[in-house]
Amino acid sequence: MTGPFSLIVTDTSPLFTLVLAGSLDILLRPGLPVRIPDAVYIEATRVHGAPGAEQIVAWINDHLGVVEIAPTDIGIDQQRRLEEGRTIRGLGEQAAIETLDRWLRRDPTAKALLLFEDTDIEKRRAVVDQRVSLISTGDFLRELEAAGLVQSADYILDQAAAQGRNVERQRRPEQDATTRERFRRQLSRTRDRSEQR
């Protein structure tokens, strides 16, 4: 039996890529709860009028219950730093690791899929628990396309690029076939459950 599975957005980049493509709902397609660490949320939405910020807030509000802002100690530190005018660089990724640690400690059978674009989180690939998989936005989209949950990963990346987003790195598949296979199995289980209803 498999434990609960969660999608954790580790940095603002996947949010901005998808919101600029008009495709945030794609995060819901796998049928997994989505966790966005508070520091990532604040970083993505704190500048009012920034492209995509208001849409991210509205999207999260429209999907409360499935999408959760995960509170972290790092998020508290981030607030303090913002008030003091200090840098908050890298705090989103640290908050994602804190969110992940709490999720895995709460249930020893839990599993997580970390959605990333920032190379800081990718560097941690070797130290994460074997219950955790890291997947880039591009590979996430390609697996959804292979499962028939989106028509075209390239189209979504093209839409983000048309809005000024640099997605060239997301166009290249990652070398980690194991993560893609784990995600494929999860998508298959989700599809099987929905067909049984």
C-alpha positions in Angstrom: 0.0 0.0 0.0 1.3 3.4 -0.8 1.1 6.4 1.5 -0.3 9.9 0.8 1.4 11.7 -2.1 1.8 15.4 -2.2 3.1 17.9 -4.9 5.4 20.6 -3.3 6.2 23.7 -5.4 9.8 24.4 -4.3 10.3 27.9 -5.8 8.4 30.6 -7.6 9.6 29.7 -11.1 7.1 26.9 -11.8 4.3 29.2 -10.6 5.4 32.0 -12.9 5.9 29.8 -15.9 2.4 28.3 -15.5 0.6 31.5 -14.7 2.2 33.4 -17.6 1.1 30.5 -19.8 -2.5 30.8 -18.4 -2.1 27.2 -17.1 -1.9 27.2 -13.3 -4.8 24.6 -13.2 -2.3 22.1 -14.7 -0.9 21.7 -11.1 -4.3 20.1 -10.2 -4.4 17.6 -13.1 -2.5 14.8 -11.2 -5.1 14.8 -8.5 -2.6 15.4 -5.8 -2.7 17.9 -2.9 -0.5 20.9 -3.8 1.6 22.5 -1.1 3.2 25.9 -1.6 5.6 26.9 1.2 4.7 30.3 2.7 8.1 31.8 1.7 7.5 30.8 -1.9 4.0 32.2 -1.9 5.2 35.5 -0.4 8.1 35.8 -2.9 5.7 35.2 -5.8 3.0 37.6 -4.7 4.5 40.3 -2.6 5.0 42.8 -5.5 1.5 44.0 -6.4 1.1 44.5 -10.1 4.0 42.1 -10.9 3.1 39.9 -13.9 1.1 36.9 -12.6 1.1 37.8 -8.9 -2.6 38.6 -8.6 -3.6 35.6 -10.7 -1.5 33.3 -8.4 -3.4 34.8 -5.3 -6.8 34.4 -7.0 -6.0 30.8 -8.2 -4.9 29.7 -4.7 -8.0 31.3 -3.2 -10.2 29.4 -5.7 -8.6 26.1 -4.8 -8.3 26.2 -1.0 -8.5 22.7 0.3 -6.5 21.2 -2.6 -3.9 24.0 -2.6 -2.3 24.7 0.8 0.1 27.5 1.8 2.4 25.6 4.2 3.6 27.7 7.2 7.3 27.4 8.0 9.8 28.9 10.4 11.7 30.1 7.3 8.6 32.0 6.3 8.6 33.8 9.7 12.3 34.7 9.1 11.5 35.9 5.6 8.9 38.3 7.0 11.5 39.7 9.5 14.0 40.1 6.7 11.6 41.9 4.5 10.7 44.3 7.4 14.4 45.0 7.9 15.1 45.4 4.2 17.5 42.4 4.1 17.7 39.9 1.3 15.4 36.9 1.1 17.3 35.1 -1.7 17.1 31.3 -1.4 14.5 31.3 1.4 11.8 29.8 -0.8 13.9 26.7 -1.4 14.7 26.4 2.3 11.0 26.7 3.2 10.3 23.9 0.7 12.8 21.6 2.4 11.2 22.5 5.8 7.7 21.7 4.3 9.0 18.5 2.9 10.6 17.4 6.2 7.4 18.1 8.1 5.3 16.2 5.5 7.5 13.1 5.7 7.8 13.1 9.5 4.1 13.3 9.9 3.5 10.1 8.0 6.3 7.5 7.5 4.5 6.2 4.3 4.1 9.7 2.8 5.7 10.5 -0.6 6.4 13.8 -2.3 7.0 15.2 -5.7 9.1 18.4 -5.6 8.4 20.6 -8.6 11.3 22.9 -9.4 13.1 25.1 -11.9 15.7 26.7 -9.7 19.0 24.9 -9.7 19.4 25.3 -5.9 16.8 22.6 -5.2 18.2 20.4 -8.0 21.6 20.4 -6.2 19.9 18.7 -3.2 18.8 15.7 -5.3 21.4 13.4 -3.8 20.4 14.2 -0.2 16.6 13.8 -0.4 14.8 10.8 1.1 14.0 8.0 -1.3 10.3 8.8 -0.8 10.9 12.1 -2.6 11.2 12.7 -6.3 12.3 16.0 -7.9 10.8 16.9 -11.3 11.3 20.0 -13.5 8.4 21.9 -14.8 9.2 20.7 -18.3 9.3 17.0 -17.3 6.1 17.5 -15.3 4.3 18.8 -18.4 5.7 16.1 -20.6 4.5 13.4 -18.3 1.1 15.0 -18.1 1.0 15.1 -21.9 2.0 11.4 -22.1 -0.8 10.6 -19.7 -3.3 12.5 -21.8 -3.9 15.2 -19.1 -2.6 18.1 -21.3 -2.6 18.3 -25.1 0.9 19.7 -25.5 3.7 20.5 -23.1 5.5 22.5 -25.8 2.4 24.7 -26.4 2.3 25.6 -22.7 6.0 26.4 -22.7 5.5 28.5 -25.9 2.7 30.5 -24.2 5.0 31.2 -21.2 7.8 32.2 -23.6 5.5 34.5 -25.5 4.9 36.4 -22.2 8.7 36.8 -21.7 9.5 33.7 -19.6 12.8 32.0 -20.4 11.8 28.3 -20.7 14.6 27.0 -22.8 16.0 24.8 -20.0 12.4 23.4 -19.5 12.4 22.2 -23.1 15.2 19.7 -22.5 14.2 16.5 -20.6 16.1 15.9 -17.4 18.3 12.8 -17.1 16.4 11.3 -14.2 14.2 8.6 -15.7 13.4 7.2 -12.3 11.5 10.3 -11.2 9.5 10.4 -14.4 8.7 6.7 -14.0 7.5 7.3 -10.4 5.4 10.2 -11.5 4.0 8.1 -14.3 2.9 5.3 -11.8 1.3 8.0 -9.6 -0.6 9.4 -12.5 -1.8 5.9 -13.4 -3.0 5.2 -9.9 -4.8 8.6 -9.8 -6.5 7.8 -13.2 -7.5 4.3 -12.0 -9.1 5.7 -8.9 -11.0 8.3 -10.8 -12.3 5.6 -13.3 -13.5 3.5 -10.4 -15.8 6.3 -9.1 
